[in-house]
Amino acid sequence: MTAAGDGPWLDDAAGRLVRPFTVSDGRTRPTVALDLLSQVRATGATPLGYLGPEHAQALDLCRAPVPVAEVAAHLGLPVAVTKVLLADLVECGALTDKPPAFPHNPTDRALLEAVLDGLRRQL
């Protein structure tokens, strides 16, 4: 039985009825380099050709800049699958992507030690 508003791909008892990698036609590697923190945003261009319902959902989520990880969370799909879908949309011109910008050097030893200390305090 399908929950109201969930569409035909979700079942109350069974969960998702379609395997996540079916959504990306079994592809596991995006054709565009996307990071978890990469920002994606809809361009307003209409994609040519058929795109699946997950592509349309992802495009709808990207009306404002949003990180790849957040799109994956909203879609309920693994990040690898989401990256493939988003790469499809970037390639057809429906999305733009911007790599994450770090104001500090992410490999700075002092920064990494501060993160490690914070994690240790949480445990």
C-alpha positions, 0 to 999 in steps of 0.5 A, a space after each residue: 500500500 502506498 502512503 499518501 503523496 509518496 507516489 508508486 515507488 514507496 510502500 508503507 511496509 516494504 519501503 522503497 520498491 525500486 533499488 537506488 541504482 536503478 534510478 541511475 541506470 546502474 551508473 555509479 560514477 558521475 560524469 561531472 566532479 561533484 563534492 558533497 559540499 558542491 553547490 548546485 542550482 537550477 539554470 532555468 533551462 529545460 532539459 532535452 530528452 527524457 529524464 526520470 522522476 528523480 531528475 525532476 525532483 532533484 531539479 525542483 530542489 535546486 531552485 536555490 543553491 543547495 549542497 549535493 549532500 542535502 539533495 541526496 538527503 531530500 531524495 532519500 538516495 545514496 550520495 553516489 546515485 544523487 551525484 550521477 543524477 545531478 551530473 546528468 542535469 549539469 551536462 544538459 545545462 539544467 544545473 550549474 555547479 560550484 565547488 565548495 570554497 574553504 576560507 582556510 586551507 582544509 589540510 592545515 594541521 592546526 585546523 585538523 587538530 582542532 576538529 579532532 579535539 572537538 570530536 574527542 570532546 563529543 565522545 
